[in-house]
Amino acid sequence: DMRWVESNVLAHAQVVAKTMEHAAVIPFKFATLFRTERSLKAMLDARLDEFKGLLARLEGKEEWCLKVYCDMEGLGAACRDMRVRKIDGEITSASAGKTYLLRKKRQKLIENIVTEKISGWAGECLETLSRRSAETCINRLIPKEAIGRKEDMVLNSAFLIDKGRLRGFMDDVDLLKEKLPGLDLDCTGPWPPYNFCSIKQ
């Protein structure tokens, strides 16, 4: 019953968010279930030291996420450096068979240039923002079809930020937006620190 799931997921998220306003929180995934109150207490007793240490690590910090998107096709069309222009020149005077091979070579070259540029930009984002964060996490990329965007996701990262350093962190995000106009930087938060709570089963 997806209506039941949606309603209860929202309630779960609201409880976690409200708790975060007052204290560090260790968020458990929705539908983490205990059969009895006794089993819950037993888990808390067994994990007491682990949870105390984790709460101390999270105290005064917030999770902020940065997702970076790029129009890969547009970037590929813009990547016409000397190497690409040289192949373009060869194509104009080549035979039909050679033209086919040169076009394949050109396409591969552009793909490599795009990959190199994206890797460099993503690395710059991580390096810049990691200097402001206590911890950094890199997550898997989400396909654009799954999130309803035209651009490709090229970086999916999370940062555990000391609240006192948040303003500097956001200033750095703004600077990166100005410096890297070919990218769409989407910074959101604060979120429950799921990325920084390694709760074992």
ABEGO torsion letter per residue (X at the ends): XAAAAAAAAAAAAAAAAAAAAABBBBBBBBGBBBABAAAAAAAAAAAAAAAAAAAAAABGBBBBBBBBBBBAAAAAAABBBAAAAAAAAAAAABBAAAAAAAAAAAAAAAAAAAAAAAAAAAAAAAAAAAAABABBBBBBBBBAAAAGBABBBABBBBBBBBAAAAAAAAAAAAAAAAABAABBBBBBOBBBBAAABBBBX
